[in-house]
Amino acid sequence: MTASRFVIFSAVVVLLCAVSLSEGLRIGPQRCCFTFSTRPVPIKKVVEYSMTSQQCPKEAVLFKTVKGHYVCAKPTDSWVKENIKIIDSRNVGSHGTL
């Protein structure tokens, strides 16, 4: 009787370890971009920006709008560089983080 309890207990422990390991593998970037906006986002509609994680397949800038939507853009586009410059100048002297 004790041997069968030990086998069941061991099987449960192995199963829990397997589940926790597979959950840990799901950790990755929260947001990646696969399509990019070709139209400039008006700067008055942009609240903040961030860069996508290096784990994402494509490098991108994420603009957050006043409505809470995210817009993906290519960091090499001139309008993206200009928006970043304006947002950075707004935040001079602030100590907040994105």
MMTF fields as JSON, N, C-alpha, C and O atoms, coordinates in Angstrom:
{
  "mmtfVersion": "1.0.0",
  "mmtfProducer": "UNKNOWN",
  "numBonds": 391,
  "numAtoms": 392,
  "numGroups": 98,
  "numChains": 1,
  "numModels": 1,
  "chainsPerModel": [1],
  "groupsPerChain": [98],
  "chainIdList": ["A"],
  "bondAtomList": [4, 2, 8, 6, 12, 10, 16, 14, 20, 18, 24, 22, 28, 26, 32, 30, 36, 34, 40, 38, 44, 42, 48, 46, 52, 50, 56, 54, 60, 58, 64, 62, 68, 66, 72, 70, 76, 74, 80, 78, 84, 82, 88, 86, 92, 90, 96, 94, 100, 98, 104, 102, 108, 106, 112, 110, 116, 114, 120, 118, 124, 122, 128, 126, 132, 130, 136, 134, 140, 138, 144, 142, 148, 146, 152, 150, 156, 154, 160, 158, 164, 162, 168, 166, 172, 170, 176, 174, 180, 178, 184, 182, 188, 186, 192, 190, 196, 194, 200, 198, 204, 202, 208, 206, 212, 210, 216, 214, 220, 218, 224, 222, 228, 226, 232, 230, 236, 234, 240, 238, 244, 242, 248, 246, 252, 250, 256, 254, 260, 258, 264, 262, 268, 266, 272, 270, 276, 274, 280, 278, 284, 282, 288, 286, 292, 290, 296, 294, 300, 298, 304, 302, 308, 306, 312, 310, 316, 314, 320, 318, 324, 322, 328, 326, 332, 330, 336, 334, 340, 338, 344, 342, 348, 346, 352, 350, 356, 354, 360, 358, 364, 362, 368, 366, 372, 370, 376, 374, 380, 378, 384, 382, 388, 386],
  "bondOrderList": [1, 1, 1, 1, 1, 1, 1, 1, 1, 1, 1, 1, 1, 1, 1, 1, 1, 1, 1, 1, 1, 1, 1, 1, 1, 1, 1, 1, 1, 1, 1, 1, 1, 1, 1, 1, 1, 1, 1, 1, 1, 1, 1, 1, 1, 1, 1, 1, 1, 1, 1, 1, 1, 1, 1, 1, 1, 1, 1, 1, 1, 1, 1, 1, 1, 1, 1, 1, 1, 1, 1, 1, 1, 1, 1, 1, 1, 1, 1, 1, 1, 1, 1, 1, 1, 1, 1, 1, 1, 1, 1, 1, 1, 1, 1, 1, 1],
  "groupList": [{"groupName": "MET", "atomNameList": ["N", "CA", "C", "O"], "elementList": ["N", "C", "C", "O"], "formalChargeList": [0, 0, 0, 0], "bondAtomList": [1, 0, 2, 1, 3, 2], "bondOrderList": [1, 1, 2], "singleLetterCode": "M", "chemCompType": "L-PEPTIDE LINKING"}, {"groupName": "THR", "atomNameList": ["N", "CA", "C", "O"], "elementList": ["N", "C", "C", "O"], "formalChargeList": [0, 0, 0, 0], "bondAtomList": [1, 0, 2, 1, 3, 2], "bondOrderList": [1, 1, 2], "singleLetterCode": "T", "chemCompType": "L-PEPTIDE LINKING"}, {"groupName": "ALA", "atomNameList": ["N", "CA", "C", "O"], "elementList": ["N", "C", "C", "O"], "formalChargeList": [0, 0, 0, 0], "bondAtomList": [1, 0, 2, 1, 3, 2], "bondOrderList": [1, 1, 2], "singleLetterCode": "A", "chemCompType": "L-PEPTIDE LINKING"}, {"groupName": "SER", "atomNameList": ["N", "CA", "C", "O"], "elementList": ["N", "C", "C", "O"], "formalChargeList": [0, 0, 0, 0], "bondAtomList": [1, 0, 2, 1, 3, 2], "bondOrderList": [1, 1, 2], "singleLetterCode": "S", "chemCompType": "L-PEPTIDE LINKING"}, {"groupName": "ARG", "atomNameList": ["N", "CA", "C", "O"], "elementList": ["N", "C", "C", "O"], "formalChargeList": [0, 0, 0, 0], "bondAtomList": [1, 0, 2, 1, 3, 2], "bondOrderList": [1, 1, 2], "singleLetterCode": "R", "chemCompType": "L-PEPTIDE LINKING"}, {"groupName": "PHE", "atomNameList": ["N", "CA", "C", "O"], "elementList": ["N", "C", "C", "O"], "formalChargeList": [0, 0, 0, 0], "bondAtomList": [1, 0, 2, 1, 3, 2], "bondOrderList": [1, 1, 2], "singleLetterCode": "F", "chemCompType": "L-PEPTIDE LINKING"}, {"groupName": "VAL", "atomNameList": ["N", "CA", "C", "O"], "elementList": ["N", "C", "C", "O"], "formalChargeList": [0, 0, 0, 0], "bondAtomList": [1, 0, 2, 1, 3, 2], "bondOrderList": [1, 1, 2], "singleLetterCode": "V", "chemCompType": "L-PEPTIDE LINKING"}, {"groupName": "ILE", "atomNameList": ["N", "CA", "C", "O"], "elementList": ["N", "C", "C", "O"], "formalChargeList": [0, 0, 0, 0], "bondAtomList": [1, 0, 2, 1, 3, 2], "bondOrderList": [1, 1, 2], "singleLetterCode": "I", "chemCompType": "L-PEPTIDE LINKING"}, {"groupName": "LEU", "atomNameList": ["N", "CA", "C", "O"], "elementList": ["N", "C", "C", "O"], "formalChargeList": [0, 0, 0, 0], "bondAtomList": [1, 0, 2, 1, 3, 2], "bondOrderList": [1, 1, 2], "singleLetterCode": "L", "chemCompType": "L-PEPTIDE LINKING"}, {"groupName": "CYS", "atomNameList": ["N", "CA", "C", "O"], "elementList": ["N", "C", "C", "O"], "formalChargeList": [0, 0, 0, 0], "bondAtomList": [1, 0, 2, 1, 3, 2], "bondOrderList": [1, 1, 2], "singleLetterCode": "C", "chemCompType": "L-PEPTIDE LINKING"}, {"groupName": "GLU", "atomNameList": ["N", "CA", "C", "O"], "elementList": ["N", "C", "C", "O"], "formalChargeList": [0, 0, 0, 0], "bondAtomList": [1, 0, 2, 1, 3, 2], "bondOrderList": [1, 1, 2], "singleLetterCode": "E", "chemCompType": "L-PEPTIDE LINKING"}, {"groupName": "GLY", "atomNameList": ["N", "CA", "C", "O"], "elementList": ["N", "C", "C", "O"], "formalChargeList": [0, 0, 0, 0], "bondAtomList": [1, 0, 2, 1, 3, 2], "bondOrderList": [1, 1, 2], "singleLetterCode": "G", "chemCompType": "PEPTIDE LINKING"}, {"groupName": "PRO", "atomNameList": ["N", "CA", "C", "O"], "elementList": ["N", "C", "C", "O"], "formalChargeList": [0, 0, 0, 0], "bondAtomList": [1, 0, 2, 1, 3, 2], "bondOrderList": [1, 1, 2], "singleLetterCode": "P", "chemCompType": "L-PEPTIDE LINKING"}, {"groupName": "GLN", "atomNameList": ["N", "CA", "C", "O"], "elementList": ["N", "C", "C", "O"], "formalChargeList": [0, 0, 0, 0], "bondAtomList": [1, 0, 2, 1, 3, 2], "bondOrderList": [1, 1, 2], "singleLetterCode": "Q", "chemCompType": "L-PEPTIDE LINKING"}, {"groupName": "LYS", "atomNameList": ["N", "CA", "C", "O"], "elementList": ["N", "C", "C", "O"], "formalChargeList": [0, 0, 0, 0], "bondAtomList": [1, 0, 2, 1, 3, 2], "bondOrderList": [1, 1, 2], "singleLetterCode": "K", "chemCompType": "L-PEPTIDE LINKING"}, {"groupName": "TYR", "atomNameList": ["N", "CA", "C", "O"], "elementList": ["N", "C", "C", "O"], "formalChargeList": [0, 0, 0, 0], "bondAtomList": [1, 0, 2, 1, 3, 2], "bondOrderList": [1, 1, 2], "singleLetterCode": "Y", "chemCompType": "L-PEPTIDE LINKING"}, {"groupName": "HIS", "atomNameList": ["N", "CA", "C", "O"], "elementList": ["N", "C", "C", "O"], "formalChargeList": [0, 0, 0, 0], "bondAtomList": [1, 0, 2, 1, 3, 2], "bondOrderList": [1, 1, 2], "singleLetterCode": "H", "chemCompType": "L-PEPTIDE LINKING"}, {"groupName": "ASP", "atomNameList": ["N", "CA", "C", "O"], "elementList": ["N", "C", "C", "O"], "formalChargeList": [0, 0, 0, 0], "bondAtomList": [1, 0, 2, 1, 3, 2], "bondOrderList": [1, 1, 2], "singleLetterCode": "D", "chemCompType": "L-PEPTIDE LINKING"}, {"groupName": "TRP", "atomNameList": ["N", "CA", "C", "O"], "elementList": ["N", "C", "C", "O"], "formalChargeList": [0, 0, 0, 0], "bondAtomList": [1, 0, 2, 1, 3, 2], "bondOrderList": [1, 1, 2], "singleLetterCode": "W", "chemCompType": "L-PEPTIDE LINKING"}, {"groupName": "ASN", "atomNameList": ["N", "CA", "C", "O"], "elementList": ["N", "C", "C", "O"], "formalChargeList": [0, 0, 0, 0], "bondAtomList": [1, 0, 2, 1, 3, 2], "bondOrderList": [1, 1, 2], "singleLetterCode": "N", "chemCompType": "L-PEPTIDE LINKING"}],
  "groupTypeList": [0, 1, 2, 3, 4, 5, 6, 7, 5, 3, 2, 6, 6, 6, 8, 8, 9, 2, 6, 3, 8, 3, 10, 11, 8, 4, 7, 11, 12, 13, 4, 9, 9, 5, 1, 5, 3, 1, 4, 12, 6, 12, 7, 14, 14, 6, 6, 10, 15, 3, 0, 1, 3, 13, 13, 9, 12, 14, 10, 2, 6, 8, 5, 14, 1, 6, 14, 11, 16, 15, 6, 9, 2, 14, 12, 1, 17, 3, 18, 6, 14, 10, 19, 7, 14, 7, 7, 17, 3, 4, 19, 6, 11, 3, 16, 11, 1, 8],
  "groupIdList": [1, 2, 3, 4, 5, 6, 7, 8, 9, 10, 11, 12, 13, 14, 15, 16, 17, 18, 19, 20, 21, 22, 23, 24, 25, 26, 27, 28, 29, 30, 31, 32, 33, 34, 35, 36, 37, 38, 39, 40, 41, 42, 43, 44, 45, 46, 47, 48, 49, 50, 51, 52, 53, 54, 55, 56, 57, 58, 59, 60, 61, 62, 63, 64, 65, 66, 67, 68, 69, 70, 71, 72, 73, 74, 75, 76, 77, 78, 79, 80, 81, 82, 83, 84, 85, 86, 87, 88, 89, 90, 91, 92, 93, 94, 95, 96, 97, 98],
  "secStructList": [7, 2, 2, 2, 2, 2, 2, 2, 2, 2, 2, 2, 2, 2, 2, 2, 2, 2, 2, 2, 2, 2, 2, 2, 2, 6, 7, 7, 7, 1, 7, 7, 7, 1, 1, 7, 7, 7, 1, 7, 7, 7, 4, 4, 4, 3, 3, 3, 3, 3, 3, 7, 7, 6, 6, 1, 1, 1, 7, 7, 3, 3, 3, 3, 3, 6, 6, 1, 7, 3, 3, 3, 3, 7, 6, 6, 1, 2, 2, 2, 2, 2, 2, 2, 2, 2, 2, 2, 2, 2, 6, 6, 6, 7, 7, 7, 7, 7],
  "xCoordList": [0.819, 0.0, 0.865, 0.563, 1.929, 2.792, 3.542, 3.79, 3.903, 4.619, 3.724, 4.193, 2.46, 1.561, 1.321, 1.196, 1.257, 1.119, 2.356, 2.257, 3.512, 4.755, 4.796, 5.22, 4.361, 4.339, 3.375, 3.708, 2.197, 1.215, 1.762, 1.663, 2.335, 2.908, 4.024, 4.09, 4.891, 5.986, 5.448, 5.965, 4.42, 3.826, 3.231, 3.362, 2.582, 2.003, 3.105, 2.97, 4.181, 5.298, 5.911, 6.18, 6.13, 6.692, 5.75, 6.197, 4.469, 3.483, 3.489, 3.46, 3.526, 3.569, 4.843, 4.807, 5.951, 7.211, 7.13, 7.581, 6.567, 6.445, 5.55, 5.858, 4.453, 3.541, 4.221, 4.122, 4.908, 5.551, 6.681, 6.887, 7.407, 8.46, 7.879, 8.416, 6.789, 6.197, 5.598, 5.607, 5.081, 4.569, 5.716, 5.554, 6.853, 8.017, 8.527, 9.083, 8.351, 8.806, 7.951, 8.379, 6.757, 5.859, 6.256, 5.747, 7.144, 7.558, 8.329, 9.295, 7.909, 8.543, 8.082, 7.512, 8.32, 7.923, 6.408, 5.665, 5.964, 4.529, 3.944, 2.835, 4.68, 4.158, 5.233, 6.354, 4.873, 5.727, 4.908, 3.68, 5.588, 4.915, 5.192, 6.321, 4.145, 4.28, 3.838, 4.24, 3.009, 2.63, 2.897, 2.851, 3.175, 3.582, 2.709, 2.279, 2.456, 1.68, 2.509, 3.678, 1.896, 2.586, 2.198, 2.884, 1.08, 0.648, 1.151, 1.077, 1.658, 2.13, 1.005, -0.13, 1.337, 0.399, 0.576, 1.689, -0.497, -0.359, 0.194, -0.286, 1.188, 1.867, 0.915, 1.127, -0.121, -1.064, -1.874, -2.5, -1.861, -2.578, -1.678, -2.151, -0.388, 0.563, 0.859, 1.19, 0.736, 1.011, 2.449, 3.148, 2.883, 4.222, 4.631, 3.835, 5.876, 6.362, 7.297, 7.812, 7.512, 8.502, 9.01, 8.38, 10.138, 10.706, 10.253, 10.078, 10.068, 9.717, 10.933, 12.069, 10.67, 11.72, 12.672, 12.291, 13.897, 14.866, 14.492, 15.03, 13.573, 13.108, 12.11, 11.821, 11.587, 10.643, 11.393, 12.561, 10.743, 11.424, 11.755, 12.69, 10.993, 11.236, 11.365, 10.6, 12.332, 12.5, 11.379, 11.058, 10.783, 9.682, 9.55, 10.053, 8.853, 8.48, 6.981, 6.205, 6.584, 5.171, 4.741, 5.219, 3.845, 3.281, 1.971, 1.125, 1.808, 0.549, -0.252, 0.249, -1.504, -2.336, -3.108, -3.141, -3.729, -4.511, -5.687, -6.174, -6.142, -7.239, -6.745, -7.545, -5.429, -4.87, -4.565, -4.254, -4.649, -4.323, -2.821, -2.159, -2.302, -0.891, -0.749, -1.474, 0.201, 0.468, 1.92, 2.824, 2.145, 3.493, 4.054, 3.359, 5.319, 5.958, 7.412, 8.031, 7.939, 9.343, 10.222, 9.981, 11.228, 12.085, 12.908, 13.459, 13.001, 13.789, 12.98, 13.554, 11.643, 10.812, 11.038, 11.166, 11.085, 11.385, 10.318, 10.654, 9.038, 7.993, 8.09, 7.733, 8.568, 8.749, 9.866, 9.718, 10.981, 12.101, 11.671, 12.057, 10.873, 10.403, 9.473, 9.596, 8.549, 7.655, 8.438, 8.136, 9.437, 10.258, 10.973, 11.026, 11.516, 12.224, 11.29, 11.675, 10.08, 9.109, 8.702, 8.633, 8.433, 8.042, 9.175, 8.942, 10.402, 11.551, 11.708, 12.054, 11.456, 11.59, 10.483, 10.695, 9.313, 8.233, 8.645, 8.289, 9.395, 9.72, 11.028, 11.467, 11.66, 12.918, 12.645, 11.746, 13.426, 13.271, 12.338, 12.325, 11.561, 10.696, 11.495, 12.438, 11.1, 11.838, 11.007, 11.38, 9.903, 9.05, 9.625, 10.49, 9.129, 9.536, 8.299, 7.18, 8.516, 7.385, 6.966, 6.027],
  "yCoordList": [-1.191, 0.0, 1.259, 2.215, 1.27, 2.445, 2.652, 3.792, 1.588, 1.719, 2.37, 3.204, 2.005, 2.608, 4.091, 4.9, 4.448, 5.864, 6.647, 7.775, 6.039, 6.706, 6.924, 7.984, 5.937, 6.045, 7.152, 7.959, 7.198, 8.239, 9.613, 10.561, 9.718, 10.995, 11.439, 12.61, 10.516, 10.844, 11.293, 12.242, 10.622, 10.993, 12.396, 13.168, 12.728, 14.068, 15.119, 16.172, 14.851, 15.797, 16.013, 17.151, 14.95, 15.061, 15.854, 16.7, 15.589, 16.315, 17.806, 18.641, 18.147, 19.555, 20.24, 21.396, 19.54, 20.11, 20.36, 21.399, 19.426, 19.582, 20.765, 21.529, 20.927, 22.047, 23.368, 24.315, 23.446, 24.712, 25.062, 26.239, 24.077, 24.349, 24.837, 25.763, 24.228, 24.659, 26.055, 26.809, 26.419, 27.774, 28.773, 29.875, 28.41, 29.292, 29.563, 30.631, 28.627, 28.808, 29.803, 30.316, 30.081, 31.013, 32.469, 33.364, 32.702, 34.07, 34.594, 33.976, 35.706, 36.315, 37.749, 38.3, 38.344, 39.738, 39.887, 39.027, 40.995, 41.24, 41.701, 41.307, 42.527, 43.063, 43.002, 43.474, 42.418, 42.421, 42.965, 42.875, 43.523, 44.08, 43.206, 42.774, 42.962, 42.185, 42.988, 42.697, 43.997, 44.945, 46.346, 46.591, 47.261, 48.606, 49.656, 49.505, 50.721, 51.832, 52.554, 52.869, 52.809, 53.567, 55.041, 55.903, 55.311, 56.705, 57.244, 56.554, 58.461, 59.052, 59.187, 59.521, 58.923, 59.133, 60.576, 60.972, 61.381, 62.775, 62.847, 62.153, 63.677, 63.752, 64.135, 63.732, 64.899, 65.295, 64.101, 64.188, 62.993, 61.794, 60.793, 59.76, 61.094, 60.16, 60.561, 61.713, 59.596, 59.818, 59.441, 60.181, 58.287, 57.786, 56.788, 56.405, 56.383, 55.357, 54.423, 54.756, 53.264, 52.32, 51.5, 51.441, 50.883, 49.995, 48.573, 48.217, 47.771, 46.375, 45.64, 46.095, 44.514, 43.699, 43.168, 43.0, 42.912, 42.314, 40.873, 40.291, 40.301, 38.939, 38.903, 37.833, 40.057, 40.12, 39.927, 40.303, 39.349, 39.099, 40.366, 40.37, 41.453, 42.7, 43.855, 43.953, 44.718, 45.905, 46.885, 47.094, 47.488, 48.417, 49.408, 49.194, 50.502, 51.491, 51.333, 51.249, 51.293, 51.223, 52.587, 53.038, 53.239, 54.502, 54.195, 53.47, 54.751, 54.609, 55.884, 56.983, 55.738, 56.906, 57.321, 56.598, 58.5, 58.998, 58.067, 58.053, 57.302, 56.354, 55.003, 54.096, 54.867, 53.627, 52.577, 51.436, 52.938, 52.003, 52.049, 53.051, 50.961, 50.898, 50.843, 50.123, 51.62, 51.662, 51.261, 51.842, 50.28, 49.828, 50.66, 50.956, 51.029, 51.825, 51.405, 50.904, 51.624, 51.304, 52.422, 53.596, 52.07, 53.093, 53.879, 54.926, 53.398, 54.096, 55.14, 55.955, 55.126, 56.111, 57.502, 57.663, 58.5, 59.867, 60.405, 61.097, 60.105, 60.613, 59.981, 60.609, 58.754, 58.071, 58.75, 59.024, 59.02, 59.706, 61.074, 61.475, 61.784, 63.114, 63.027, 63.821, 62.072, 61.895, 61.549, 62.059, 60.689, 60.316, 61.545, 61.75, 62.353, 63.558, 64.498, 65.051, 64.669, 65.554, 64.996, 65.737, 63.698, 63.082, 63.176, 63.472, 62.928, 63.035, 64.456, 64.65, 65.451, 66.841, 67.198, 68.042, 66.575, 66.769, 66.244, 66.812, 65.16, 64.456, 64.893, 64.28, 65.931, 66.398, 66.851, 67.654, 66.331, 66.702, 65.792, 65.836, 64.971, 64.05, 62.797, 62.436, 62.157, 60.972, 59.708, 58.668, 59.77, 58.598, 57.654, 58.017, 56.447, 55.456, 54.952, 55.086, 54.371, 53.824, 52.51, 51.89],
  "zCoordList": [0.0, 0.0, 0.0, -0.715, 0.787, 0.846, -0.455, -0.848, -1.123, -2.393, -3.445, -4.219, -3.481, -4.47, -4.16, -5.08, -2.89, -2.523, -2.943, -3.425, -2.754, -3.149, -4.66, -5.121, -5.427, -6.885, -7.309, -8.177, -6.712, -7.041, -6.663, -7.442, -5.473, -5.032, -5.98, -6.354, -6.364, -7.287, -8.638, -9.229, -9.127, -10.415, -10.353, -11.302, -9.249, -9.083, -9.049, -9.671, -8.339, -8.262, -9.646, -10.03, -10.386, -11.734, -12.637, -13.411, -12.541, -13.344, -13.005, -13.909, -11.734, -11.328, -11.814, -12.235, -11.757, -12.261, -13.764, -14.246, -14.494, -15.947, -16.288, -17.203, -15.569, -15.824, -15.507, -16.288, -14.379, -14.009, -14.977, -15.274, -15.468, -16.447, -17.762, -18.369, -18.21, -19.474, -19.348, -20.321, -18.188, -17.97, -18.018, -18.544, -17.486, -17.495, -18.896, -19.154, -19.793, -21.164, -21.931, -22.966, -21.443, -22.117, -21.893, -22.568, -20.968, -20.69, -21.89, -22.336, -22.397, -23.557, -23.672, -22.73, -24.797, -24.961, -24.899, -25.372, -24.307, -24.2, -25.527, -25.89, -26.248, -27.506, -28.582, -28.392, -29.701, -30.886, -32.05, -32.052, -33.026, -34.201, -35.421, -35.656, -36.183, -37.407, -38.627, -39.754, -38.389, -39.44, -38.917, -37.712, -39.836, -39.441, -40.1, -41.243, -39.36, -39.896, -40.95, -40.73, -42.081, -43.128, -43.069, -43.617, -42.392, -42.243, -40.915, -39.899, -40.91, -39.66, -38.632, -38.973, -37.383, -36.285, -35.833, -35.486, -35.826, -35.389, -33.963, -33.067, -33.768, -32.477, -31.355, -30.211, -31.651, -30.6, -30.079, -29.023, -30.818, -30.388, -29.671, -29.197, -29.59, -28.991, -27.55, -27.269, -26.641, -25.225, -24.889, -24.198, -25.383, -25.09, -26.165, -27.022, -26.096, -27.024, -26.286, -25.219, -26.855, -26.342, -27.518, -28.574, -27.317, -28.327, -28.012, -26.846, -29.038, -28.806, -28.245, -28.372, -27.633, -27.036, -28.106, -29.265, -27.708, -28.624, -28.959, -29.901, -28.189, -28.461, -29.618, -30.154, -30.003, -31.126, -32.438, -32.541, -33.436, -34.708, -35.489, -36.289, -35.266, -35.994, -35.004, -34.045, -35.248, -34.418, -34.747, -35.917, -33.717, -33.956, -32.808, -31.705, -33.112, -32.111, -31.885, -32.836, -30.615, -30.262, -29.744, -28.703, -30.461, -29.999, -29.284, -29.808, -28.084, -27.353, -27.559, -27.32, -28.006, -28.283, -27.033, -26.037, -27.104, -25.973, -25.659, -24.529, -26.632, -26.416, -25.899, -25.671, -25.714, -25.187, -26.237, -25.895, -27.496, -28.579, -28.849, -28.578, -29.381, -29.739, -31.255, -31.941, -31.756, -33.193, -33.41, -32.809, -34.259, -34.584, -35.731, -36.704, -35.598, -36.644, -36.785, -35.847, -37.987, -38.246, -37.688, -37.969, -36.907, -36.302, -37.314, -36.975, -38.537, -39.56, -40.324, -41.047, -40.173, -40.877, -40.292, -39.078, -41.164, -40.714, -39.763, -38.802, -40.005, -39.111, -37.729, -36.732, -37.666, -36.384, -35.599, -34.408, -36.269, -35.616, -35.095, -33.997, -35.883, -35.483, -34.268, -33.336, -34.276, -33.127, -31.862, -30.783, -31.995, -30.84, -30.288, -29.076, -31.18, -30.764, -29.986, -28.956, -30.48, -29.821, -28.459, -27.479, -28.397, -27.123, -26.115, -24.943, -26.562, -25.663, -25.137, -23.972, -25.984, -25.53, -24.534, -23.664, -24.642, -23.661, -22.297, -21.264, -22.305, -21.067, -20.431, -19.457, -20.952, -20.369, -18.946, -18.698, -18.021, -16.621, -15.851, -14.621, -16.528, -15.796, -15.468, -16.171, -14.402, -13.967, -14.11, -13.568, -14.818, -15.001, -16.032, -16.829, -15.997, -16.987, -17.695, -17.2, -18.858, -19.612, -19.038, -19.537]
}
